[in-house]
Amino acid sequence: MEVDQAEQLKELKKENARLKRMFADEMLSKEPLKETLEKSCEPLAQAPDRRKACIRGQMEQTIAA
């Protein structure tokens, strides 16, 4: 392996590690939102169109508050 290739490999590994950290941070920041939505949509989970039912439920909860 030549010096150029070794340096490029080192840079690529460094970039890969940075991207993996960014991805992990992004996933962790979305986890609380996902858990909140799952909890608030549990009673509506039996609806034929769960996504729309969950959104309606969220809107109804917001209006009632």
C-alpha positions as CSV (number, residue, x, y, z in Angstrom):
1,M,0.0,0.0,0.0
2,E,1.4,3.4,-1.0
3,V,1.6,6.4,1.3
4,D,-1.2,8.2,-0.6
5,Q,-3.5,5.2,-0.3
6,A,-2.7,4.9,3.4
7,E,-3.5,8.5,4.0
8,Q,-6.7,8.3,2.0
9,L,-7.8,5.2,4.0
10,K,-7.1,7.0,7.3
11,E,-9.2,10.0,6.2
12,L,-12.0,7.7,5.0
13,K,-12.0,5.8,8.3
14,K,-12.1,9.1,10.2
15,E,-15.1,10.4,8.0
16,N,-16.9,7.1,8.5
17,A,-16.6,7.3,12.3
18,R,-17.9,10.9,12.1
19,L,-20.9,9.9,10.0
20,K,-21.6,7.0,12.4
21,R,-21.7,9.4,15.4
22,M,-24.0,11.8,13.5
23,F,-26.3,8.9,12.7
24,A,-26.4,7.6,16.3
25,D,-27.0,11.1,17.6
26,E,-29.9,11.6,15.1
27,M,-31.5,8.3,16.1
28,L,-31.2,9.1,19.8
29,S,-32.8,12.5,19.3
30,K,-35.8,10.8,17.6
31,E,-36.3,8.1,20.2
32,P,-38.2,10.2,22.8
33,L,-40.6,11.5,20.1
34,K,-41.2,8.0,18.8
35,E,-42.0,6.7,22.3
36,T,-44.3,9.6,23.0
37,L,-46.2,9.0,19.8
38,E,-46.5,5.3,20.4
39,K,-47.9,5.9,23.9
40,S,-50.4,8.5,22.7
41,C,-51.6,6.3,19.8
42,E,-52.0,3.0,21.7
43,P,-55.8,3.3,22.2
44,L,-56.2,4.1,18.5
45,A,-54.1,1.2,17.3
46,Q,-57.1,-0.9,16.4
47,A,-58.4,1.7,13.9
48,P,-58.4,0.6,10.2
49,D,-56.1,3.5,9.3
50,R,-53.9,3.8,12.4
51,R,-51.9,6.7,11.1
52,K,-54.9,8.9,10.4
53,A,-56.5,7.8,13.7
54,C,-53.4,8.7,15.6
55,I,-53.2,12.1,14.0
56,R,-56.9,12.7,14.8
57,G,-56.3,11.6,18.3
58,Q,-53.4,14.0,18.7
59,M,-55.5,16.9,17.3
60,E,-58.4,16.1,19.6
61,Q,-56.0,16.0,22.6
62,T,-54.5,19.3,21.6
63,I,-57.9,20.9,21.2
64,A,-59.2,19.5,24.5
65,A,-56.2,20.9,26.4
